[in-house]
Amino acid sequence: MFWVKKPRLLVLLMLQAVAFFFFFQYLYGPRHCPGLAEKSGPMHVLILSSWRSGSSFVGQLFSQHPDVFYLMEPAWHVWVSLSSGNAGQLQMAVRDLIRSVFLCDMTVFDAYMDQGPKTLSKLFQWETSRALCSPPSCHLFKREVIISPDDCRILCAKEPFNIMEETCKSYSHVVIKEVRFFNLEALYPLLRDPSLNLHIIHLIRDPRATFRSRQRTGLELARDSHVVMGRLWDKLKNENRPYHVMKIICQSQNEIYKAAKLLPDSLRKRYLLIRYEDLVHDPLTQTSKLYGFAGLPFLPHLQTWVHNITQGKGMGGHAFKTNSRNAQNVSQAWRWSLPYNEVVRLQNICRDSMNQMGYLPVLSEQDQRNLSLNLLSPLGIP
């Protein structure tokens, strides 16, 4: 009989256990199960877009997920407090605020809010965050249910502001929607920061649809438009200002897209471009794609909610609310509501951006009104 001394036996058993562990990891670990999130730390996702591009809807796709802590446009506070600066000058302050929020350091808001006792209601569009309307922020709703912002505003507004930090730290994913970045270079330090594991979803929309939506919300967007235009605001006639803002928006979205294509492979895989039109044409498939990119499961109750909210009747209610509507019709509304001469002017202004992103021009008013004519071309997404 072959005998092994106890110390040597213990070593052999330990080596065997270690070997078995790595073999199990090889078979069943994240490498072979893409949907299994790694436990290295929270996932941080930035929804990068511009005003009236469907970003509030995409934000809600993430906000209603029970694994997500979501904030809508926290940089609004920067632009309101430092409104004397232009959009380019404010980008660094916006980036620093975004980084702090990703790390759940909410003291960053102290620089942009009045001193004294604060409640959740002091935060811009706080009620659009399901996380701030459920435990530990507010105990009147459960985490896993779809929560209406209107109900949240009524029942949870008086909760203390500092509960937001504890709430943020209790989630595996932190998602921010922001419309106040005009180039990708400003985000390079965040992309390269290993502590963030930042993923960027770049949402774009047909400039003609964006222009039409901006016309309907001109007063609400006046302050932001003023910051975007800077000194040119006072030099241009009122009727020319909307076109100049669209020129800046088209150029910036185009530059972000082109810069993303030049990123090294390690960073480019953390950038996803999505067109609003593709999303509303096939919402379940595209939402599944967004969740997969962020490492989130597409839960059955969310599938039902996404279907219902995009297949409703009519054009929806308030422009800044995410409610049930026929999303496909909303995306095409510019084709029957914008005068053709405005469309031609806009196509000239945004020609480069439209060419890059697969939006085909209409060459006649007849083509514009013909809804059976497809105005999307395939898009090579990096």
TINU-44718 format. One line per 4 residues: number of its first residue (from 1); their letters; for each residue x, y, z of C-alpha. Coordinates in Angstrom, 1 decimal. Each point is the difference from the previous one (the first is absolute). Example, Ala and Ser with C-alpha at 12.3 -4.5 7.8 and 13.67 -1.06 7.14 Angstrom:
<pts>
1) AS) 12.3:-4.5:7.8 ~ 1.4:3.4:-0.7 .
</pts>
This chain:
<pts>
1) MFWV) 0.0:0.0:0.0 ~ 1.2:3.5:-0.9 ~ 0.0:2.4:2.9 ~ 0.1:3.9:-0.3 .
5) KKPR) 1.0:2.1:3.0 ~ -2.7:2.3:1.3 ~ 1.7:3.3:-0.9 ~ 0.5:-1.2:-3.6 .
9) LLVL) -3.5:-1.3:-0.1 ~ -1.4:3.4:1.1 ~ 2.0:1.8:-2.7 ~ -1.2:-2.5:-2.7 .
13) LMLQ) -3.6:0.6:1.1 ~ 0.4:3.8:-0.1 ~ 1.5:-0.2:-3.4 ~ -2.8:-2.2:-1.2 .
17) AVAF) -2.6:2.4:1.4 ~ 1.7:3.0:-1.7 ~ 0.1:-1.8:-3.3 ~ -3.7:-0.9:0.3 .
21) FFFF) -0.9:3.6:0.7 ~ 1.8:1.4:-3.1 ~ -1.5:-2.8:-2.1 ~ -3.5:0.9:1.2 .
25) QYLY) 0.7:3.7:-0.7 ~ 1.1:-0.9:-3.5 ~ -3.2:-1.9:-0.7 ~ -2.5:2.2:1.7 .
29) GPRH) 1.6:3.3:0.7 ~ -0.8:3.4:-1.6 ~ 2.2:-0.9:-3.0 ~ -2.5:-2.6:-1.0 .
33) CPGL) -3.1:1.6:1.4 ~ -0.1:3.6:-1.4 ~ -3.1:0.9:2.0 ~ 1.7:-0.7:3.3 .
37) AEKS) 1.3:3.4:1.4 ~ 3.5:0.1:1.4 ~ 0.2:0.9:3.7 ~ 2.9:2.5:-0.5 .
41) GPMH) -2.2:3.0:0.9 ~ -3.1:1.9:-1.2 ~ -0.6:0.5:-3.7 ~ -0.2:3.6:-1.0 .
45) VLIL) -1.9:1.0:-3.2 ~ -0.3:3.5:-1.5 ~ -2.9:0.6:-2.4 ~ 1.5:2.6:-2.3 .
49) SSWR) -2.4:2.0:-2.2 ~ -1.4:3.4:-0.8 ~ -3.3:1.7:0.9 ~ -3.2:-1.5:-1.6 .
53) SGSS) 1.7:-3.1:-1.3 ~ -2.1:-2.6:2.0 ~ 2.6:-0.1:2.8 ~ -2.7:0.3:2.7 .
57) FVGQ) -1.6:-3.2:-1.3 ~ 3.4:-1.8:-0.1 ~ 0.7:1.3:3.5 ~ -3.3:-1.6:1.2 .
61) LFSQ) 0.9:-3.3:-1.5 ~ 2.9:-0.1:2.4 ~ -1.7:1.9:2.9 ~ -2.8:-2.6:0.3 .
65) HPDV) 2.5:-2.9:0.3 ~ 0.2:-1.2:3.6 ~ 3.8:-0.2:-0.2 ~ 0.6:3.6:-1.1 .
69) FYLM) 0.5:3.2:1.8 ~ -0.8:2.7:-2.5 ~ 0.2:3.8:-0.2 ~ -1.3:2.2:-2.8 .
73) EPAW) 2.3:2.9:-1.0 ~ 1.6:0.9:3.3 ~ 2.2:2.5:-1.9 ~ -3.1:2.2:-0.2 .
77) HVWV) 1.1:1.4:3.3 ~ 3.4:0.9:-1.4 ~ -1.5:1.9:-2.9 ~ -2.5:1.9:2.1 .
81) SLSS) 2.7:1.0:2.6 ~ 2.6:0.9:-2.5 ~ -2.2:1.3:-2.8 ~ 2.4:2.8:-0.9 .
85) GNAG) 2.4:-2.6:-1.5 ~ -0.5:-1.6:-3.4 ~ -0.5:-3.7:-0.7 ~ 3.7:-0.7:-0.7 .
89) QLQM) 1.2:1.8:3.1 ~ -2.4:-2.0:2.2 ~ 0.9:-3.4:-1.2 ~ 2.7:-0.6:2.5 .
93) AVRD) -2.2:0.9:2.9 ~ -2.7:-2.3:-1.4 ~ 2.5:-2.8:-0.3 ~ 1.1:0.4:3.6 .
97) LIRS) -3.5:-0.1:1.2 ~ -0.8:-3.1:-2.0 ~ 3.0:-1.8:1.3 ~ -1.0:0.8:3.6 .
101) VFLC) -3.5:-1.2:-0.6 ~ 1.3:-3.3:-1.5 ~ 2.0:-0.5:3.2 ~ -3.2:0.8:2.1 .
105) DMTV) 1.6:3.1:1.5 ~ -3.0:2.3:0.1 ~ 1.8:2.8:1.9 ~ 0.9:1.3:-3.5 .
109) FDAY) -3.4:1.6:-0.2 ~ 0.8:2.3:3.0 ~ 1.8:2.3:-2.4 ~ -3.1:0.5:-2.2 .
113) MDQG) -2.8:0.1:2.6 ~ -1.1:2.4:2.7 ~ 1.4:-0.8:3.4 ~ -2.2:-1.3:2.7 .
117) PKTL) -2.3:-3.1:0.4 ~ -0.7:-1.7:-3.3 ~ -2.5:-2.6:-1.1 ~ 0.0:-2.2:-3.1 .
121) SKLF) -2.3:2.5:-1.6 ~ 2.9:2.4:-0.4 ~ 1.6:-2.2:-2.6 ~ -0.9:0.6:-3.6 .
125) QWET) -2.5:-2.6:-1.3 ~ 0.6:-2.2:3.0 ~ -3.4:-1.6:-0.3 ~ 1.0:-1.6:-3.3 .
129) SRAL) 2.4:-2.3:2.0 ~ -1.8:-3.1:1.1 ~ 2.9:-0.6:2.4 ~ -0.8:3.2:1.9 .
133) CSPP) -3.6:-1.0:0.2 ~ 0.7:-3.4:1.7 ~ 2.0:-1.3:3.0 ~ 2.2:1.2:1.5 .
137) SCHL) -1.0:3.4:-1.3 ~ -3.8:-0.4:0.3 ~ -1.7:-3.0:1.5 ~ -3.4:0.5:-1.6 .
141) FKRE) 0.9:-1.9:-3.2 ~ 1.8:-3.3:-0.6 ~ 3.2:-0.1:-2.1 ~ -1.3:-2.4:-2.5 .
145) VIIS) -3.2:1.9:-1.1 ~ -0.4:2.6:-2.7 ~ -0.4:3.3:1.7 ~ -1.7:3.1:-1.4 .
149) PDDC) 1.9:3.2:0.4 ~ -3.2:1.8:0.9 ~ -0.7:-2.4:2.9 ~ 3.6:0.2:1.1 .
153) RILC) -0.2:3.8:0.1 ~ -3.0:0.0:2.2 ~ 1.1:-2.6:2.5 ~ 3.8:0.2:0.2 .
157) AKEP) 1.0:3.6:-0.5 ~ 0.7:0.7:3.7 ~ 2.6:-2.7:0.5 ~ 3.5:1.4:1.0 .
161) FNIM) 2.4:0.8:-2.8 ~ 2.9:-1.9:1.7 ~ -1.9:-3.3:-0.3 ~ 1.0:0.1:-3.7 .
165) EETC) 3.6:-1.1:0.8 ~ -1.1:-3.1:1.9 ~ -2.5:-0.9:-2.7 ~ 2.6:0.4:-2.8 .
169) KSYS) 2.5:-2.4:1.8 ~ -2.7:-2.7:0.3 ~ -0.2:-0.5:-3.8 ~ 2.2:-2.0:-2.4 .
173) HVVI) -0.5:2.5:-2.8 ~ 0.2:3.8:0.0 ~ -1.5:1.6:-3.2 ~ 0.0:3.7:-0.8 .
177) KEVR) -1.7:1.6:-3.0 ~ 1.7:3.2:-1.1 ~ -0.4:2.4:-3.0 ~ 2.7:2.5:1.0 .
181) FFNL) 3.1:-1.5:-1.6 ~ 1.0:1.2:-3.5 ~ 3.1:-2.1:-0.6 ~ 1.3:-3.4:1.0 .
185) EALY) 3.4:1.3:1.0 ~ -1.4:1.5:3.2 ~ -1.0:-3.5:1.1 ~ 3.4:-1.7:-0.7 .
189) PLLR) 1.1:0.3:3.7 ~ -3.1:-1.8:1.0 ~ 0.3:-2.7:-2.7 ~ 3.5:-0.7:1.1 .
193) DPSL) -0.7:-0.1:3.7 ~ 0.1:-3.7:1.1 ~ -2.1:0.8:3.1 ~ -3.0:1.0:-2.2 .
197) NLHI) -0.3:-2.7:-2.7 ~ -1.8:2.6:-1.9 ~ -2.3:-1.0:-2.9 ~ -1.4:2.6:-2.4 .
201) IHLI) -3.3:-0.3:-1.8 ~ -0.1:2.7:-2.7 ~ -3.6:0.6:-1.0 ~ -0.6:2.0:-3.3 .
205) RDPR) -3.2:1.0:-1.8 ~ -0.9:1.4:-3.4 ~ 0.8:3.7:0.2 ~ -3.3:0.8:-1.8 .
209) ATFR) -1.9:-1.8:2.8 ~ 2.1:1.7:2.7 ~ -0.6:3.4:-1.6 ~ -3.7:-0.5:-0.1 .
213) SRQR) -0.1:-1.1:3.7 ~ 2.1:3.0:1.0 ~ -2.5:2.3:-1.7 ~ -2.7:-1.3:2.3 .
217) TGLE) 2.2:0.5:3.1 ~ 1.8:3.2:-0.9 ~ -0.9:1.8:3.3 ~ 1.1:-2.8:2.2 .
221) LARD) 3.4:-0.3:-1.9 ~ 0.7:3.7:-0.3 ~ 2.5:0.2:2.9 ~ 1.9:-3.0:-1.3 .
225) SHVV) 0.0:1.4:-3.6 ~ 1.4:3.2:1.3 ~ 2.9:-1.8:1.6 ~ 0.6:-2.1:-3.1 .
229) MGRL) 0.2:3.1:-2.2 ~ 1.9:2.2:2.4 ~ 0.7:3.5:-1.4 ~ -1.7:-0.8:-3.3 .
233) WDKL) -3.4:0.0:1.8 ~ -0.3:3.8:-0.1 ~ 1.5:0.3:-3.5 ~ -2.5:-2.2:-1.8 .
237) KNEN) -3.7:0.7:-0.8 ~ -2.5:-2.1:1.9 ~ -1.0:-2.0:-3.1 ~ 3.6:-1.0:-0.7 .
241) RPYH) 0.9:-1.1:3.6 ~ -1.7:-3.5:-0.2 ~ 2.0:-0.8:-3.2 ~ 3.3:1.1:1.5 .
245) VMKI) -0.6:-2.2:3.1 ~ -0.7:-2.9:-2.3 ~ 3.2:0.6:-1.8 ~ 2.0:-0.2:3.2 .
249) ICQS) -1.9:-3.1:1.1 ~ 0.5:-1.8:-3.3 ~ 3.7:0.8:-0.1 ~ 0.5:-1.1:3.6 .
253) QNEI) -1.9:-3.4:-0.5 ~ 2.0:-0.6:-3.2 ~ 3.3:0.8:1.7 ~ -0.8:-2.3:2.9 .
257) YKAA) -0.8:-2.9:-2.4 ~ 3.2:0.6:-2.0 ~ 2.1:0.1:3.1 ~ -1.5:-3.2:1.3 .
261) KLLP) 1.0:-1.8:-3.2 ~ 3.7:1.0:0.7 ~ 0.0:-1.3:3.6 ~ 2.4:-3.0:0.7 .
265) DSLR) -1.8:-3.3:0.0 ~ 0.0:-0.2:3.8 ~ -2.0:3.1:0.2 ~ -2.1:-0.2:-3.2 .
269) KRYL) -1.7:-3.2:1.3 ~ -1.4:2.2:2.8 ~ -1.7:2.4:-2.4 ~ -3.4:-0.9:-1.6 .
273) LIRY) -1.8:2.2:-2.6 ~ -3.7:-0.4:-0.3 ~ -2.5:1.9:-2.2 ~ -3.3:1.0:1.6 .
277) EDLV) -1.8:-1.1:-3.2 ~ 1.5:-3.5:0.2 ~ -1.1:-0.2:3.6 ~ -3.6:0.9:-0.5 .
281) HDPL) -0.2:-2.2:-3.1 ~ 0.9:-3.1:1.9 ~ -0.1:1.0:3.7 ~ 0.3:-3.5:1.6 .
285) TQTS) 3.1:-1.0:-2.1 ~ 1.7:3.3:0.4 ~ -0.7:0.2:3.8 ~ 1.4:-3.5:0.4 .
289) KLYG) 3.1:1.2:-1.8 ~ 0.3:3.0:2.3 ~ -0.4:-2.1:3.1 ~ 2.5:-2.6:-1.3 .
293) FAGL) 2.6:2.8:-0.6 ~ -0.5:1.1:3.7 ~ 0.0:-3.6:1.4 ~ -3.6:0.1:1.0 .
297) PFLP) -2.7:-2.7:-0.4 ~ -3.1:0.9:-1.9 ~ -2.6:-0.9:2.6 ~ -3.5:-1.2:-1.1 .
301) HLQT) -1.9:2.9:1.7 ~ 2.3:2.5:-1.8 ~ -0.6:-1.7:-3.4 ~ -3.8:0.5:0.6 .
305) WVHN) 0.5:3.6:1.0 ~ 2.3:0.8:-3.0 ~ -2.6:-1.5:-2.3 ~ -2.9:1.9:1.5 .
309) ITQG) 1.7:3.4:0.2 ~ 1.1:-0.1:-3.7 ~ -3.1:-1.5:-1.5 ~ -2.6:2.4:1.4 .
313) KGMG) -2.3:2.3:-1.8 ~ 0.5:3.7:-0.9 ~ 3.2:2.1:0.3 ~ 0.3:-0.1:3.8 .
317) GHAF) -0.6:2.7:2.6 ~ 2.4:2.5:1.3 ~ 3.2:0.3:-2.2 ~ 2.3:-0.7:3.0 .
321) KTNS) -1.9:-3.0:1.4 ~ 0.5:-3.6:-0.9 ~ -3.5:-1.4:-0.5 ~ -1.8:-2.4:-2.3 .
325) RNAQ) -0.1:1.1:-3.6 ~ 0.4:-1.3:-3.5 ~ 3.8:0.5:-0.1 ~ 0.4:-0.9:-3.6 .
329) NVSQ) -2.5:2.8:-1.0 ~ 1.8:2.5:2.3 ~ 3.3:-0.7:-1.7 ~ -1.6:0.9:-3.4 .
333) AWRW) -2.0:3.0:1.1 ~ 2.4:2.5:-1.6 ~ -0.9:-1.4:-3.5 ~ -3.6:1.3:0.1 .
337) SLPY) 0.4:3.0:2.3 ~ 3.2:1.9:-1.1 ~ -0.2:2.3:-3.1 ~ 2.2:-1.4:-2.8 .
341) NEVV) 2.1:3.3:-0.2 ~ 1.0:-0.5:3.7 ~ 1.0:-3.6:-0.7 ~ 2.2:1.1:-2.9 .
345) RLQN) 1.7:2.6:2.1 ~ 0.6:-2.5:2.8 ~ 1.3:-2.7:-2.3 ~ 2.6:2.5:-1.3 .
349) ICRD) 1.1:0.9:3.5 ~ 0.3:-3.6:1.2 ~ 1.1:-1.6:-3.2 ~ 3.2:-1.5:1.3 .
353) SMNQ) -1.6:-1.4:3.1 ~ -2.9:-1.5:-1.9 ~ 2.4:-1.7:-2.5 ~ 2.1:-1.5:2.8 .
357) MGYL) -3.0:-1.3:2.0 ~ -2.1:-1.4:-2.8 ~ -2.8:2.6:-0.3 ~ -1.0:0.4:-3.7 .
361) PVLS) -1.1:3.5:-1.2 ~ -3.4:0.6:-1.6 ~ 0.4:1.5:-3.5 ~ -3.6:1.2:-0.4 .
365) EQDQ) -3.1:0.8:2.1 ~ -1.6:-3.1:-1.5 ~ 2.8:-2.2:1.4 ~ -0.3:1.6:3.4 .
369) RNLS) -3.7:-0.7:0.3 ~ 0.3:-3.6:-1.4 ~ 0.3:-2.0:3.2 ~ 0.6:-3.2:-1.8 .
373) LNLL) 3.4:1.4:-1.2 ~ 2.7:-1.2:2.3 ~ 2.5:2.7:1.0 ~ 2.4:-2.1:2.0 .
377) SPLG) 3.1:-1.7:-1.5 ~ 2.1:-2.7:1.7 ~ 2.3:1.3:2.6 ~ 3.5:-1.3:0.8 .
381) IP) 0.0:0.0:3.8 ~ 3.5:-0.2:1.6 .
</pts>
